[in-house]
Amino acid sequence: YGFYTGFDSDNSSGDFSEANHKVPEMLDLDPHQSNRTGKHNGETEIQENGIKRHRTSLPAPMFSRSDFSVWSILKKCIGLELSKITMPIVFNEPLSFLQRITEYMEHIYLINKACSHADPLERMQSVAAFAVSAVASQWERTGKPFNPLLGETYELTREDLGFRFISEQVSHHPPISAFYSEGLNKDFVFHGSIYPKLKFWGKSIEAEPRGTITLELLKHNEAYTWTNPTCCVHNVIIGKLWLEQYGTVEIVNHSTGDKCVLNFKPCGLFGKELHRVEGYIQDKHRKKLCVIYGKWTECLWCTDPTTYETYKKSEKRGGEQKKKLVSEDDIKSENDEADDMPEIQDTVQFIPGSKLLWRINCRPPNSSQMYNFTSFAVSLNELEKGMEAILAPTDCRLRPDIRNMENGNMDVASKEKERLEEKQRAARKERAKDEVEWHTRWFHQGTNPYTGTSDWLYSGGYFDRNFSDCPDIY
């Protein structure tokens, strides 16, 4: 959900604006790793096969956050609601939360695999892998995405990947983002709404997920629903920021009654469970059909339950022997490190006979200087030539604060962010004075047909490109 999603508020007094802080120096960026297409931002090179080649680098490297302390901001806000706090822009990454949601689509090939399988068990395996992959891009992403303004939208059409996507910020308090995606071959529909609930625990900030995610495989007349795991950012007061996901994710196939239960494990005292995911798929009679295991930062495997149980028993016997070799000094040393970020010392232990369901994509070589973006994320704010003429005027790519931050103009970005928040406040006051209600443009509140719970549903019509009644938010 992004670091501190929901912090920036149009109720803020602006006491913590970027103008009150010194902007740190920029990091060096290898010029050879810069825009490899040789094109400026806004231009996209066409490959020989006619497919667009998206940019591989941001226009400017990220700024160092080393001169800033999150605690210096939070300690002034004790007792306030987290949604009322405005963080300095240096803690942001140059993407809107609507664009961050679009990163669910990075591993869309898993939806395509699910569509192609005749066996419902294999379809569920691919859907489970897709649900895990949807949070994988958050690994090491401790930058906060920009809070969408009310009425803000984001669209993405990727003909090479076979989908189009539209999202809208349908509520500001509480912040709710609705999205809808469909396959260009009319083979799937993917939609939902996200409104995480934030909790500040002193050393960490936790984003508890709210909202249902729905995937419909049209050819198989199947619908799957689930909710994402809880996301937590640690060491917000002192130390290196690190992120973990934990909680139980239940994916239900509403057509067959099959269910996949995935346990995103908390890291534990010594970090031995960090990033681990374990679970199983069961049929409507609760018979376990397969076991799934791996790490959400790395890969996901599946195997049959008998093989898994046999392996676990042998591993436990081996583990008891290893425990006898651990000294008290080793335990004390591990305990001293418990408050810091646990190191990842091993990869997923492979169980012979397992099938690989998913593996994370490699990140660009200069990713650490680009907010730890994936290659997919790097392309999301790209403004291609001629695109401005056809985009909705509410699209994230047109936000001047995000655009300036991406270009390295931090002072301008901060001033633009304050201007946009003030504009949003003024518009809300004007509506209240005239007793006018806000009307969403592309989504409406309704009932999820599979869960029976409240949901935001796509109203249709966005790609007809009639934007005459879109609000002026920038």
Secondary structure, DSSP 8 states (H G I E B T S, - for coil): --TTTT---TT--STT-GGGS----B----GGGS-TT---TT--EE-TTS-EE--SS-SS--B--TT--HHHHHGGGTTS-GGG----GGGEEEEEHHHHHHGGGGGTHHHHHHHH-SSHHHHHHHHHHHHHHTTGGGTT--SEEE---TT-EEEEEETTTTEEEEEEEEETTTTEEEEEEEETTS-EEEEEEE--EEEE-SSEEEEE--S-EEEEEGGGTEEEEE---EEEEE-SSSS--EEEEEEEEEEEETTT--EEEEEE----TTSTTTTEEEEEEE-TT--EEEEEEEETTTEEEEE-HHHHHHHHHHHHHHHHHHHTT--HHHHHHHHHTTTS-----------TT-EEEEE-----TTGGGTTT--HHHHHTT---TTGGGTS-TTBGGG-HHHHHHHTT-HHHHHHHHHHHHHHHHHHHHHHHHHT-----SSEEEEE-TTT-SEEEEE-S-GGG---TT-----
